[in-house]
Amino acid sequence: MSDKARRLFEALDLNGDGLLTREEVINALRTKGPSLAATGVIPSWGVQGVDASSALFDAADQNGDAALTFEEFTAVVDRRFGWS
C-alpha cells in the first residue's frame, strides 16, 4: 500500500468515515481532482469524468457493498496509477 494511495483516499473521503461511496469518489474527483493533480497526489491523466470515476469505483468494489475500504481502493489505484 502506497503513501500516495493513502493521501488520495483521505482526500476523497469527504465525510471522514473511512469508507468511500460512489458519490464521494465522483464528487471529490470532480471538485478536487485538478488541485490533487497539481500537487502530485494523482496523475493528471487520472482526473477524468463521471463515467471514468464510476468505473474506478466499480473496479475497486470487490465485495459489491457500494462502499470502498482503503484496502479495496488501494488494490486498484496502486496498480492503475503505477504506485505499487
DSSP file (Angstrom, degrees, kcal/mol; ACC not computed):
  #  RESIDUE AA STRUCTURE BP1 BP2  ACC     N-H-->O    O-->H-N    N-H-->O    O-->H-N    TCO  KAPPA ALPHA  PHI   PSI    X-CA   Y-CA   Z-CA
    1    1 A M              0   0    0      0, 0.0     2,-0.2     0, 0.0    74,-0.1   0.000 360.0 360.0 360.0 129.9    0.0    0.0    0.0
    2    2 A S     >  -     0   0    0     72,-0.1     4,-1.7     1,-0.1     5,-0.1  -0.543 360.0-128.1 -94.2 156.1    1.5    3.3   -1.0
    3    3 A D  H  > S+     0   0    0      1,-0.2     4,-2.5     2,-0.2     5,-0.2   0.841 112.0  58.4 -64.8 -33.1    1.5    6.6    0.8
    4    4 A K  H  > S+     0   0    0      1,-0.2     4,-2.5     2,-0.2    -1,-0.2   0.912 104.2  50.0 -64.1 -41.6    0.1    8.2   -2.4
    5    5 A A  H  > S+     0   0    0      1,-0.2     4,-2.8     2,-0.2    -1,-0.2   0.899 110.3  51.0 -63.0 -39.9   -3.0    5.9   -2.2
    6    6 A R  H  X S+     0   0    0     -4,-1.7     4,-2.4     2,-0.2    -2,-0.2   0.932 111.0  47.5 -62.9 -45.9   -3.5    6.8    1.4
    7    7 A R  H  X S+     0   0    0     -4,-2.5     4,-1.9     1,-0.2    -2,-0.2   0.903 114.1  47.1 -63.4 -40.9   -3.3   10.5    0.6
    8    8 A L  H  X S+     0   0    0     -4,-2.5     4,-2.1     2,-0.2    -2,-0.2   0.925 110.9  51.3 -67.1 -43.9   -5.7   10.1   -2.3
    9    9 A F  H  X S+     0   0    0     -4,-2.8     4,-1.7     1,-0.2    -2,-0.2   0.934 111.2  47.9 -57.7 -47.1   -8.2    8.0   -0.2
   10   10 A E  H  < S+     0   0    0     -4,-2.4    -1,-0.2     1,-0.2    -2,-0.2   0.863 110.7  51.6 -63.9 -36.0   -8.2   10.6    2.6
   11   11 A A  H  < S+     0   0    0     -4,-1.9    -1,-0.2     1,-0.2    -2,-0.2   0.846 113.3  44.7 -68.9 -33.0   -8.8   13.4    0.0
   12   12 A L  H  < S+     0   0    0     -4,-2.1     2,-2.1     1,-0.1    -2,-0.2   0.718  89.4  89.2 -83.4 -21.5  -11.7   11.6   -1.5
   13   13 A D    ><  +     0   0    0     -4,-1.7     3,-1.0     1,-0.2    -1,-0.1  -0.521  56.2 175.5 -78.5  80.2  -13.3   10.6    1.9
   14   14 A L  T 3  S+     0   0    0     -2,-2.1    -1,-0.2     1,-0.3     6,-0.1   0.799  75.6  40.2 -62.7 -33.4  -15.3   13.7    2.1
   15   15 A N  T 3  S-     0   0    0      4,-0.2    -1,-0.3    -3,-0.2    -2,-0.1   0.471 103.0-128.0 -97.8  -0.4  -17.2   12.8    5.3
   16   16 A G    <   +     0   0    0     -3,-1.0    -2,-0.1    -6,-0.1     4,-0.1   0.722  67.1 130.1  69.0  23.3  -14.1   11.2    7.0
   17   17 A D  S    S-     0   0    0      2,-0.3    -1,-0.1     1,-0.0     3,-0.1   0.449  78.0-111.0 -90.9   1.5  -15.8    7.9    7.9
   18   18 A G  S    S+     0   0    0      1,-0.3    52,-0.4    -5,-0.1     2,-0.3   0.553  89.7  89.3  83.0   7.1  -13.1    5.7    6.4
   19   19 A L        -     0   0    0     50,-0.1     2,-0.5    51,-0.1    -2,-0.3  -0.962  65.8-139.3-132.0 151.4  -15.2    4.5    3.5
   20   20 A L  B     -A   68   0A   0     48,-2.0    48,-3.0    -2,-0.3     2,-0.2  -0.946  12.9-161.5-112.1 130.8  -15.7    5.8    0.0
   21   21 A T     >  -     0   0    0     -2,-0.5     4,-2.3    46,-0.2     5,-0.2  -0.649  35.5-108.2 -98.0 164.7  -19.1    5.9   -1.7
   22   22 A R  H  > S+     0   0    0     44,-0.4     4,-2.6    -2,-0.2     5,-0.2   0.917 121.4  52.5 -56.3 -43.5  -19.6    6.2   -5.4
   23   23 A E  H  > S+     0   0    0      1,-0.2     4,-3.0     2,-0.2     5,-0.3   0.893 107.9  50.6 -62.7 -40.6  -20.9    9.8   -4.8
   24   24 A E  H  > S+     0   0    0      2,-0.2     4,-3.0     1,-0.2     5,-0.3   0.937 111.7  47.5 -62.3 -45.9  -17.8   10.7   -2.8
   25   25 A V  H  X S+     0   0    0     -4,-2.3     4,-2.3     2,-0.2     5,-0.2   0.942 116.5  43.1 -61.7 -48.1  -15.4    9.5   -5.4
   26   26 A I  H  X S+     0   0    0     -4,-2.6     4,-2.0    -5,-0.2    -2,-0.2   0.950 119.2  42.6 -63.7 -49.9  -17.3   11.2   -8.3
   27   27 A N  H  X S+     0   0    0     -4,-3.0     4,-2.6    -5,-0.2     5,-0.3   0.912 115.8  47.8 -65.4 -43.2  -17.8   14.5   -6.4
   28   28 A A  H  X>S+     0   0    0     -4,-3.0     4,-3.2    -5,-0.3     5,-0.7   0.912 113.1  47.4 -67.4 -41.7  -14.3   14.6   -4.9
   29   29 A L  H  X5S+     0   0    0     -4,-2.3     4,-0.8    -5,-0.3    -1,-0.2   0.871 114.4  48.3 -67.1 -34.3  -12.6   13.9   -8.2
   30   30 A R  H  <5S+     0   0    0     -4,-2.0    -2,-0.2    -5,-0.2    -1,-0.2   0.925 124.5  28.8 -69.7 -43.6  -14.7   16.5  -10.0
   31   31 A T  H  <5S+     0   0    0     -4,-2.6     4,-0.2    -5,-0.2    -2,-0.2   0.862 136.0  25.7 -87.6 -37.2  -14.1   19.2   -7.4
   32   32 A K  H  X5S+     0   0    0     -4,-3.2     4,-2.7    -5,-0.3     3,-0.3   0.597  95.0  94.4-102.4 -13.4  -10.7   18.3   -6.0
   33   33 A G  H  X<S+     0   0    0     -4,-0.8     4,-2.6    -5,-0.7     5,-0.2   0.879  84.4  48.1 -50.7 -52.0   -9.2   16.5   -9.0
   34   34 A P  H  > S+     0   0    0      0, 0.0     4,-2.3     0, 0.0    -1,-0.2   0.902 115.6  44.4 -59.8 -40.4   -7.4   19.4  -10.6
   35   35 A S  H  > S+     0   0    0     -3,-0.3     4,-1.6    -4,-0.2     6,-0.2   0.863 112.3  52.8 -72.9 -33.1   -5.8   20.5   -7.4
   36   36 A L  H  <>S+     0   0    0     -4,-2.7     5,-2.3     2,-0.2     6,-1.1   0.895 112.2  45.9 -65.5 -38.6   -4.9   16.9   -6.5
   37   37 A A  H ><5S+     0   0    0     -4,-2.6     3,-1.2    -5,-0.3    -2,-0.2   0.903 109.6  54.4 -68.4 -41.1   -3.2   16.5   -9.8
   38   38 A A  H 3<5S+     0   0    0     -4,-2.3    -1,-0.2     1,-0.3    -2,-0.2   0.816 111.6  44.8 -63.7 -30.4   -1.4   19.9   -9.5
   39   39 A T  T 3<5S-     0   0    0     -4,-1.6    -1,-0.3    -5,-0.1    -2,-0.2   0.377 117.7-111.2 -96.1   4.5    0.0   18.8   -6.1
   40   40 A G  T < 5S+     0   0    0     -3,-1.2    -3,-0.2     2,-0.3    -2,-0.1   0.590  83.2 122.0  81.9  10.9    1.0   15.3   -7.4
   41   41 A V  S   <S+     0   0    0     -5,-2.3    -4,-0.2     1,-0.2   -33,-0.2   0.840  84.8  16.0 -73.0 -32.2   -1.5   13.4   -5.4
   42   42 A I  S    S-     0   0    0     -6,-1.1    -2,-0.3    -9,-0.2    -1,-0.2  -0.991  92.8-101.2-138.0 143.8   -3.0   11.9   -8.5
   43   43 A P    >   -     0   0    0      0, 0.0     3,-1.9     0, 0.0     4,-0.4  -0.356  33.5-120.1 -62.2 146.9   -1.6   11.8  -12.1
   44   44 A S  G >  S+     0   0    0      1,-0.3     3,-1.3    -7,-0.2    -7,-0.1   0.849 114.8  57.1 -59.6 -34.0   -3.2   14.4  -14.3
   45   45 A W  G 3  S+     0   0    0      1,-0.2    -1,-0.3    -8,-0.1    -8,-0.0   0.645  95.3  68.5 -71.4 -12.1   -4.5   11.7  -16.6
   46   46 A G  G <  S+     0   0    0     -3,-1.9     2,-1.0   -13,-0.1    -1,-0.2   0.601  77.7  88.7 -80.8 -11.5   -6.3   10.2  -13.6
   47   47 A V    <   +     0   0    0     -3,-1.3     2,-0.2    -4,-0.4    -1,-0.1  -0.779  61.6 143.7 -90.1 105.2   -8.7   13.2  -13.4
   48   48 A Q        -     0   0    0     -2,-1.0   -15,-0.1     1,-0.2    -2,-0.1  -0.628  45.9 -73.1-131.6-172.6  -11.5   12.2  -15.7
   49   49 A G     >  -     0   0    0     -2,-0.2     4,-2.3     1,-0.0    -1,-0.2   0.054  55.6 -81.0 -79.5-172.4  -15.3   12.5  -16.0
   50   50 A V  H  > S+     0   0    0      1,-0.2     4,-2.7     2,-0.2     5,-0.2   0.886 125.5  53.0 -59.0 -44.4  -18.1   10.9  -14.1
   51   51 A D  H  > S+     0   0    0      1,-0.2     4,-2.2     2,-0.2    -1,-0.2   0.913 111.4  45.4 -62.5 -43.1  -18.1    7.7  -16.2
   52   52 A A  H  > S+     0   0    0      2,-0.2     4,-2.2     1,-0.2    -1,-0.2   0.890 113.6  49.7 -67.8 -39.1  -14.4    7.1  -15.5
   53   53 A S  H  X S+     0   0    0     -4,-2.3     4,-2.1     2,-0.2    -2,-0.2   0.905 112.1  48.5 -64.8 -41.0  -14.7    7.8  -11.8
   54   54 A S  H  X S+     0   0    0     -4,-2.7     4,-2.5     2,-0.2    -2,-0.2   0.882 110.3  51.4 -66.2 -38.9  -17.7    5.5  -11.6
   55   55 A A  H  X S+     0   0    0     -4,-2.2     4,-2.5     2,-0.2    -2,-0.2   0.885 107.8  52.5 -65.5 -39.0  -15.7    2.8  -13.4
   56   56 A L  H  X S+     0   0    0     -4,-2.2     4,-1.6     2,-0.2    -2,-0.2   0.926 110.2  49.0 -60.8 -44.7  -12.8    3.2  -11.0
   57   57 A F  H  X S+     0   0    0     -4,-2.1     4,-2.0     1,-0.2     3,-0.3   0.943 111.2  49.1 -59.6 -48.7  -15.3    2.7   -8.1
   58   58 A D  H  < S+     0   0    0     -4,-2.5    -1,-0.2     1,-0.2    -2,-0.2   0.890 109.3  52.2 -60.2 -40.5  -16.8   -0.4   -9.7
   59   59 A A  H  < S+     0   0    0     -4,-2.5    -1,-0.2     1,-0.2    -2,-0.2   0.844 114.7  42.6 -64.4 -32.8  -13.3   -1.9  -10.3
   60   60 A A  H  < S+     0   0    0     -4,-1.6     2,-2.3    -3,-0.3    -2,-0.2   0.742  88.5  89.8 -86.8 -24.5  -12.4   -1.4   -6.6
   61   61 A D    ><  +     0   0    0     -4,-2.0     3,-0.8     1,-0.2    -1,-0.1  -0.449  51.2 167.4 -77.4  76.5  -15.7   -2.5   -5.0
   62   62 A Q  T 3  S+     0   0    0     -2,-2.3    -1,-0.2     1,-0.2     6,-0.1   0.801  72.8  40.0 -64.7 -33.4  -14.6   -6.1   -4.7
   63   63 A N  T 3  S-     0   0    0      4,-0.2    -1,-0.2    -3,-0.2    -2,-0.1   0.450 103.4-125.7 -99.8   0.4  -17.4   -7.3   -2.4
   64   64 A G    <   +     0   0    0     -3,-0.8    -2,-0.1    -6,-0.1    -3,-0.1   0.731  68.3 130.8  69.2  24.1  -20.2   -5.3   -4.1
   65   65 A D  S    S-     0   0    0      2,-0.3    -1,-0.1     1,-0.0     3,-0.1   0.356  74.8-117.0 -92.7   7.7  -21.3   -3.5   -1.0
   66   66 A A  S    S+     0   0    0      1,-0.1   -44,-0.4    -5,-0.1     2,-0.3   0.715  87.5  90.4  65.8  23.2  -21.3    0.0   -2.6
   67   67 A A        -     0   0    0    -46,-0.1     2,-0.5   -45,-0.1    -2,-0.3  -0.980  67.0-140.2-146.6 136.2  -18.6    1.2   -0.2
   68   68 A L  B     -A   20   0A   0    -48,-3.0   -48,-2.0    -2,-0.3     2,-0.2  -0.845   8.8-155.2-101.6 128.2  -14.8    1.1   -0.6
   69   69 A T     >  -     0   0    0     -2,-0.5     4,-2.4   -50,-0.2     5,-0.2  -0.467  36.8-104.6 -82.3 167.9  -12.5    0.3    2.2
   70   70 A F  H  > S+     0   0    0    -52,-0.4     4,-3.1     1,-0.2     5,-0.3   0.903 122.3  54.1 -60.4 -39.8   -8.9    1.6    2.0
   71   71 A E  H  > S+     0   0    0      2,-0.2     4,-1.7     1,-0.2    -1,-0.2   0.917 110.0  45.2 -63.5 -44.3   -7.8   -1.9    1.1
   72   72 A E  H  > S+     0   0    0      2,-0.2     4,-1.0     1,-0.2    -1,-0.2   0.936 116.2  47.7 -62.2 -45.7  -10.2   -2.3   -1.8
   73   73 A F  H >X S+     0   0    0     -4,-2.4     4,-2.6     1,-0.2     3,-0.8   0.936 111.8  47.2 -62.0 -50.3   -9.3    1.2   -3.0
   74   74 A T  H 3X S+     0   0    0     -4,-3.1     4,-2.0     1,-0.3     5,-0.4   0.819 102.3  64.0 -68.1 -30.1   -5.5    0.8   -2.8
   75   75 A A  H 3< S+     0   0    0     -4,-1.7     4,-0.5    -5,-0.3    -1,-0.3   0.851 114.4  33.6 -60.3 -32.8   -5.5   -2.5   -4.6
   76   76 A V  H <X S+     0   0    0     -4,-1.0     4,-3.1    -3,-0.8     5,-0.2   0.912 119.9  45.5 -88.7 -49.8   -6.9   -0.8   -7.7
   77   77 A V  H  X S+     0   0    0     -4,-2.6     4,-2.7     1,-0.2     6,-0.4   0.870 108.4  56.0 -70.1 -34.7   -5.3    2.6   -7.6
   78   78 A D  H  <>S+     0   0    0     -4,-2.0     5,-2.6    -5,-0.3     6,-1.3   0.933 116.6  37.8 -59.1 -43.3   -1.8    1.4   -6.8
   79   79 A R  H >45S+     0   0    0     -4,-0.5     3,-0.7    -5,-0.4    -2,-0.2   0.930 118.3  48.5 -72.1 -46.4   -1.9   -0.8   -9.9
   80   80 A R  H 3<5S+     0   0    0     -4,-3.1    -2,-0.2     1,-0.2    -3,-0.2   0.872 119.2  37.8 -64.5 -38.9   -3.8    1.6  -12.1
   81   81 A F  T 3<5S-     0   0    0     -4,-2.7    -1,-0.2    -5,-0.2    -2,-0.2   0.382 112.6-114.2 -96.2   4.1   -1.5    4.6  -11.3
   82   82 A G  T < 5S+     0   0    0     -3,-0.7    -3,-0.2    -4,-0.3    -4,-0.1   0.813  75.0 131.2  72.3  30.8    1.7    2.6  -11.2
   83   83 A W      <       0   0    0     -5,-2.6    -4,-0.2    -6,-0.4    -5,-0.1   0.524 360.0 360.0 -94.1  -6.1    2.3    3.1   -7.5
   84   84 A S              0   0    0     -6,-1.3    -1,-0.2    -7,-0.1    -5,-0.1   0.469 360.0 360.0 -98.9 360.0    2.9   -0.5   -6.5
